[in-house]
Amino acid sequence: MHTKRDTYQIITDTILQALETCGPCERPWVGPSLTMPVNAVSGHEYRGTNVVMLWVAANEAGYAENQWATFKQWSENGASVRKGEKGTPVIWFKMLERQGDEVGDIDAEDENGRRIPCARLSWVFNVAQLDGYQPEKARAPEHNQVSPIETADALITASGAKIRHEGANAFYRPSTDEIVLPPQHLFTGTSTSSATEAFYGVVLHELTHWSGPRLKREFGKRFGDDAYAAEELVAELGAAFLCARLGVSAEPRADHAKYLASWIKILKGDRKAFITAASKASEASDYLLALPD
């Protein structure tokens, strides 16, 4: 049984290893087909940190599909995990009841009243790690990646965000509550992406920043001088989650390299940092995705 410290540290160490070996301008969790990982038995999409953990694992192993389940779940469905295959950790939370000054679990931390969330790990295996199982057709992105991407445009319009197209830099300016982007014709394709993919990836990154004050997103004393890097990590993750939902193949930002060292620094200094950032990124993506409804 893993302690709470072990749980957070396993997640953080996995992400750190990916960041430190991915190269200066490559997201380690972006593979050739960026789709949301799902539990093959329940059909539920994984969320937050678990999305990134499974993206990293799928990218490193070259898995063609994003269907996962625990050893027990696969076994109960007539499949067997191939001998020697290693599982990928995913995090979940068990709620415990606090009784007086005592808690019935050594991992608990009293933060908000009597019910206390305690982090736990499960280990899941990709469908490619199985014997004796015929997978369903790979789950495709809900929407295609042909320009224009109507659902992405609908989200951008529904947000009501003030967006100006000028200059050659992309950023969100809190003082005026506006997003500044280069004119669309300046977005060009690369060896790994089209101009459309690059454009939407950047817009969704900045819209994640734009969601910050609306969701009252703050990092406070815990992150201190690293709060800026933490917010950039949220924006990168938020954009990646949105790109996966909307069928956009996420293009790493040209300025990604300068944030990489800062991310590694905060992850090494705070084992909960990535889980916090991924949770806030999920909240931001959910908020933005709900706007067109």
C-alpha positions as CSV (number, residue, x, y, z in Angstrom):
1,M,0.0,0.0,0.0
2,H,1.4,3.4,-1.0
3,T,1.5,6.2,1.5
4,K,0.1,9.6,0.5
5,R,3.6,10.9,0.0
6,D,4.5,8.0,-2.2
7,T,1.4,8.6,-4.3
8,Y,2.2,12.2,-5.1
9,Q,5.9,11.5,-5.5
10,I,5.2,8.7,-8.1
11,I,3.1,11.0,-10.2
12,T,5.5,13.9,-9.9
13,D,8.6,11.7,-10.7
14,T,6.9,10.3,-13.8
15,I,6.1,13.8,-15.2
16,L,9.5,15.1,-14.3
17,Q,11.2,12.3,-16.2
18,A,9.1,13.1,-19.2
19,L,9.8,16.8,-19.0
20,E,13.6,16.3,-18.6
21,T,13.9,14.0,-21.6
22,C,11.3,15.5,-24.0
23,G,13.6,18.1,-25.6
24,P,13.3,21.9,-25.5
25,C,10.1,22.4,-27.6
26,E,8.1,19.2,-27.4
27,R,5.2,18.3,-25.0
28,P,6.0,14.9,-23.7
29,W,2.3,13.9,-23.6
30,V,1.4,14.7,-27.2
31,G,1.5,11.7,-29.5
32,P,0.5,11.2,-33.1
33,S,-3.2,10.9,-32.2
34,L,-4.2,13.0,-29.2
35,T,-7.5,11.6,-27.9
36,M,-8.9,11.5,-24.4
37,P,-7.9,8.3,-22.6
38,V,-11.0,6.3,-21.5
39,N,-11.6,3.4,-19.1
40,A,-12.3,0.5,-21.5
41,V,-14.8,-1.1,-19.1
42,S,-16.8,1.8,-17.7
43,G,-16.4,4.1,-20.8
44,H,-15.6,7.0,-18.5
45,E,-12.9,9.5,-19.6
46,Y,-9.9,10.0,-17.3
47,R,-9.5,13.5,-15.9
48,G,-6.8,15.9,-14.6
49,T,-3.4,14.4,-13.9
50,N,-4.5,11.0,-15.1
51,V,-5.0,12.3,-18.6
52,V,-1.4,13.5,-18.8
53,M,-0.1,10.3,-17.2
54,L,-1.8,8.1,-19.8
55,W,-0.8,10.4,-22.6
56,V,2.8,10.1,-21.5
57,A,2.7,6.4,-21.3
58,A,0.9,6.0,-24.6
59,N,3.3,8.3,-26.4
60,E,6.4,6.6,-24.9
61,A,5.1,3.1,-25.8
62,G,3.7,4.0,-29.1
63,Y,0.2,2.7,-28.3
64,A,-2.3,3.3,-31.1
65,E,-5.4,3.4,-28.8
66,N,-6.3,5.2,-25.6
67,Q,-8.3,2.4,-23.8
68,W,-7.1,1.5,-20.3
69,A,-8.3,-0.6,-17.4
70,T,-7.0,-2.2,-14.2
71,F,-5.7,-5.8,-14.2
72,K,-8.9,-6.9,-12.4
73,Q,-11.2,-5.1,-14.9
74,W,-9.5,-6.7,-17.8
75,S,-9.6,-10.1,-16.2
76,E,-13.3,-9.8,-15.5
77,N,-13.8,-9.1,-19.2
78,G,-12.0,-12.2,-20.4
79,A,-8.6,-10.6,-21.2
80,S,-5.2,-11.2,-19.6
81,V,-2.4,-8.7,-19.2
82,R,0.7,-10.0,-21.1
83,K,3.4,-11.3,-18.8
84,G,6.1,-8.8,-18.1
85,E,3.9,-5.7,-18.9
86,K,4.1,-2.8,-16.5
87,G,1.1,-0.8,-15.4
88,T,0.7,3.0,-15.5
89,P,-0.3,4.7,-12.2
90,V,-3.5,6.7,-12.0
91,I,-4.5,8.7,-9.0
92,W,-7.9,8.7,-7.3
93,F,-9.2,10.0,-4.0
94,K,-10.9,8.1,-1.1
95,M,-13.0,10.2,1.2
96,L,-12.6,9.5,4.9
97,E,-14.7,10.6,7.9
98,R,-12.8,12.4,10.6
99,Q,-13.7,11.3,14.1
100,G,-12.8,13.8,16.8
101,D,-9.1,14.4,16.7
102,E,-8.4,11.1,15.1
103,V,-8.6,10.0,11.5
104,G,-8.8,6.3,10.6
105,D,-6.1,6.6,8.0
106,I,-2.5,7.7,8.4
107,D,-2.5,9.5,5.0
108,A,-5.3,11.9,5.8
109,E,-5.0,15.6,6.1
110,D,-7.7,17.7,7.7
111,E,-8.4,20.5,5.2
112,N,-12.1,21.2,5.0
113,G,-14.2,19.7,7.7
114,R,-14.8,16.1,8.6
115,R,-14.6,14.5,5.2
116,I,-10.9,14.3,4.1
117,P,-9.7,13.3,0.6
118,C,-6.9,10.8,0.6
119,A,-4.8,10.2,-2.5
120,R,-4.6,6.6,-3.8
121,L,-3.0,4.9,-6.8
122,S,-4.3,2.3,-9.1
123,W,-2.4,0.7,-11.9
124,V,-3.9,0.5,-15.4
125,F,-2.9,-1.3,-18.6
126,N,-3.4,-0.3,-22.2
127,V,-5.4,-2.5,-24.5
128,A,-2.1,-3.1,-26.4
129,Q,-0.7,-4.8,-23.4
130,L,-3.2,-7.7,-23.5
131,D,-3.5,-11.2,-24.8
132,G,-6.9,-12.8,-25.7
133,Y,-8.8,-9.6,-26.3
134,Q,-10.3,-8.1,-29.4
135,P,-10.4,-4.3,-28.9
136,E,-13.1,-2.2,-30.2
137,K,-12.3,0.2,-33.0
138,A,-9.9,2.9,-31.8
139,R,-11.8,5.8,-30.4
140,A,-11.4,8.7,-32.8
141,P,-11.6,12.4,-31.9
142,E,-15.1,13.6,-31.8
143,H,-14.4,16.2,-34.4
144,N,-12.1,16.3,-37.3
145,Q,-9.1,18.6,-37.7
146,V,-10.0,20.3,-40.9
147,S,-9.9,24.1,-41.0
148,P,-12.1,25.8,-39.9
149,I,-12.9,23.8,-36.8
150,E,-16.5,24.8,-36.1
151,T,-16.7,23.6,-32.5
152,A,-13.5,25.5,-31.6
153,D,-14.8,28.6,-33.3
154,A,-18.1,28.2,-31.4
155,L,-16.2,28.0,-28.1
156,I,-14.2,31.1,-28.9
157,T,-17.3,33.1,-29.9
158,A,-19.3,31.9,-26.9
159,S,-16.5,32.9,-24.5
160,G,-17.1,36.6,-25.4
161,A,-13.4,37.1,-24.8
162,K,-12.0,40.3,-26.4
163,I,-9.4,39.1,-28.9
164,R,-7.1,41.5,-30.9
165,H,-5.1,40.3,-33.8
166,E,-1.9,42.3,-34.0
167,G,1.9,42.0,-33.7
168,A,3.8,38.7,-33.6
169,N,3.3,37.6,-30.0
170,A,0.4,35.8,-28.3
171,F,-0.6,36.6,-24.7
172,Y,-3.4,37.4,-22.3
173,R,-3.3,40.8,-20.8
174,P,-5.1,40.8,-17.4
175,S,-5.0,44.6,-17.0
176,T,-7.4,45.0,-20.0
177,D,-8.8,41.5,-19.9
178,E,-8.0,40.8,-23.5
179,I,-6.2,38.3,-25.6
180,V,-3.6,39.5,-28.2
181,L,-2.8,37.1,-31.1
182,P,-0.8,37.5,-34.3
183,P,-3.0,37.8,-37.4
184,Q,-4.1,34.4,-38.6
185,H,-2.1,34.6,-41.8
186,L,1.1,34.7,-39.7
187,F,0.4,31.1,-38.4
188,T,2.3,28.7,-40.7
189,G,2.6,25.0,-40.7
190,T,5.5,23.1,-39.4
191,S,6.9,19.6,-40.0
192,T,4.5,18.3,-37.3
193,S,1.4,20.5,-37.6
194,S,-0.7,22.6,-39.9
195,A,-1.3,26.3,-39.6
196,T,-4.8,25.5,-38.3
197,E,-3.6,23.3,-35.6
198,A,-1.0,25.8,-34.5
199,F,-3.5,28.6,-34.4
200,Y,-6.1,26.8,-32.4
201,G,-3.5,25.5,-30.0
202,V,-2.4,29.0,-29.2
203,V,-5.9,30.5,-28.9
204,L,-6.9,27.7,-26.5
205,H,-3.8,28.3,-24.4
206,E,-4.6,32.0,-24.1
207,L,-8.3,31.3,-23.4
208,T,-7.2,29.1,-20.5
209,H,-5.3,32.1,-19.1
210,W,-8.5,34.2,-19.7
211,S,-10.5,31.8,-17.6
212,G,-8.3,32.5,-14.6
213,P,-10.0,35.5,-13.1
214,R,-13.4,34.1,-13.9
215,L,-12.6,31.0,-11.9
216,K,-10.8,33.0,-9.3
217,R,-7.7,30.9,-10.0
218,E,-4.9,31.8,-7.6
219,F,-1.8,30.0,-6.4
220,G,-1.0,32.1,-3.4
221,K,2.0,31.8,-1.0
222,R,2.5,28.1,-1.6
223,F,3.9,28.9,-5.1
224,G,5.3,32.3,-4.3
225,D,7.6,33.5,-7.1
226,D,6.8,30.4,-9.1
227,A,3.1,31.3,-9.4
228,Y,3.7,32.6,-13.0
229,A,5.3,29.3,-14.0
230,A,2.4,27.4,-12.4
231,E,-0.2,29.4,-14.3
232,E,1.7,28.7,-17.6
233,L,1.6,25.0,-16.7
234,V,-2.1,25.3,-16.2
235,A,-2.5,27.0,-19.6
236,E,-0.4,24.4,-21.4
237,L,-2.4,21.5,-19.8
238,G,-5.7,23.3,-20.3
239,A,-5.0,23.9,-24.0
240,A,-3.9,20.2,-24.4
241,F,-7.2,19.0,-22.8
242,L,-9.2,21.3,-25.0
243,C,-7.3,20.3,-28.1
244,A,-8.1,16.7,-27.3
245,R,-11.8,17.4,-26.8
246,L,-12.1,19.5,-30.0
247,G,-10.1,17.2,-32.2
248,V,-7.2,19.7,-32.6
249,S,-3.7,18.2,-32.7
250,A,-1.9,20.4,-30.2
251,E,1.2,22.2,-31.4
252,P,3.8,23.1,-28.8
253,R,4.2,26.9,-28.4
254,A,7.4,28.4,-29.8
255,D,8.1,29.9,-26.3
256,H,7.6,26.5,-24.6
257,A,11.4,26.1,-23.9
258,K,11.7,29.1,-21.6
259,Y,9.0,27.7,-19.3
260,L,10.4,24.2,-19.1
261,A,13.1,25.0,-16.5
262,S,10.6,26.8,-14.4
263,W,8.2,23.9,-14.5
264,I,10.9,21.4,-13.5
265,K,11.8,23.7,-10.6
266,I,8.3,23.9,-9.1
267,L,7.7,20.2,-9.6
268,K,10.9,19.3,-7.8
269,G,10.0,21.7,-5.0
270,D,6.4,20.7,-4.5
271,R,5.2,17.1,-5.1
272,K,1.6,18.3,-5.3
273,A,2.3,21.0,-7.9
274,F,1.5,19.0,-11.0
275,I,-1.7,17.5,-9.5
276,T,-2.8,21.0,-8.5
277,A,-2.1,22.4,-12.0
278,A,-3.8,19.5,-13.7
279,S,-6.9,19.9,-11.5
280,K,-7.1,23.6,-12.3
281,A,-6.6,22.9,-16.0
282,S,-9.5,20.5,-16.0
283,E,-11.6,23.0,-14.2
284,A,-10.7,25.6,-16.8
285,S,-11.4,23.3,-19.8
286,D,-14.7,22.2,-18.3
287,Y,-15.7,25.9,-17.9
288,L,-14.8,26.8,-21.5
289,L,-16.4,23.7,-23.0
290,A,-19.6,24.5,-21.2
291,L,-19.9,28.0,-22.7
292,P,-21.4,27.1,-26.1
293,D,-24.2,25.0,-24.5
